[in-house]
Amino acid sequence: MWNKDEIKGKGKKIVGKVKENLGNAADDRRAEAEGRQQRVEGEIQETYGKAKRKVKESVDEALD
């Protein structure tokens, strides 16, 4: 089951990628850079959420 960090991270990745592509299409370097930054933040948050979930699953499995 996904946790909130995975969901929020995936959302940030999507919004960041859209913003990055729109900035690229409009030749707006600032929007493109902001989108790239948001996408990377989303990747980090999603990865953190996945790691957190794996640790929880391992702990739950060990306790069973």
Secondary structure, DSSP 8 states (H G I E B T S, - for coil): ---HHHHHHHHHHHHHHHHHHHHHHTT-HHHHHHHHHHHHHHHHHHHHHHHHHHHHHHHHHHH-
